[in-house]
């Protein structure tokens, strides 16, 4: 999340996928072509899952006592068995969702030279480009990213906040504030579902860290050869994903050793458990590997918020969730050190979580 410059990183030539799509629509450079084992299965036989749990946030925030208890129970089951769920009636104004989508799309549609003013430096994860590229021969994702640190103030790089589109920065500020409130509330109900006090995460997390990343996946002439985003779990406590309206279904999660496409419910937000929550719950709630695939004709836009504890705090399994039947699976560590480890490694399944395992 925070920019961790690594001056020695050599990433080689990275094609901008939007420019490739414009100038050489049928060419897939070798660095984007995945090894056979990594290539996505795009068979029509893969139905979009409607099994992914849906949480009605209004029942948590405004429901009767029975509705609250029932929805907390469903939330707990979603966290334990899926690690992914969709939230409806989340309380964020739909016009704000439309506004953030518009400024994100408008940014990606700017001329390349304009976007390059905000280029992501090698070895960092803020700015425009491709994050997590750490060598010259690493396979690349069919995706353009634009990422910004939002909170606390010291992780921001003001030089990377664009002046165009005109309303970009203001919209990101308002949107991020609303998503932050949603994350705080969800963590309260997640704590209650674990039998803990509702404010346990808020007290533990200190000055929370929040970042936003916009992902744009242009159409690809050979979606069977590439990945939009490599398989990975998130280092956050919670991740909130907003999928652009009328764009292709691209998110897939690894469930029972198979990739399941996630079809977003209109106006819902998709939430997933990050590595930090897996550690804190001693593995009761697990972060889930996910990836993005591309489409031959349709583009895709997603807006992702990462919400995590302060870099200063020590993390480890909560003592209430460790006993004889559930021995401690993770060591205690500094969250800043883990974040640094996460952003200085390529996306590779849940490999970065090995940092925390005993």
Secondary structure, DSSP 8 states (H G I E B T S, - for coil): ------TT--------HHHHHHH-TT---GGG---GGG-----TT---BS-S-EEEHHHHHH--HHHHHHHHHHHHHHHHHTSEEEEES-SS-HHHHHHHHHHHHHHHTS-HHHHGGGB--TT--SEEE-SS--SSS----S-EEEEEEEESGGG--GGGS-S-STTHHHHHHHHHHHHHHHHHHHHHHHHHHTTS-TTHHHHHH-S-EEEEEEEEE---TTTTT--SEEEE--SSSEEEEEE-TT----EEEEETTEEEEB---TT-EEEEE-HHHHHHTTTSS----EEE---SS--EEEEEEEEE--TTSEE---GGG-SSSS---B--EEHHHHHHHHHTS---BTGGGGGTB-
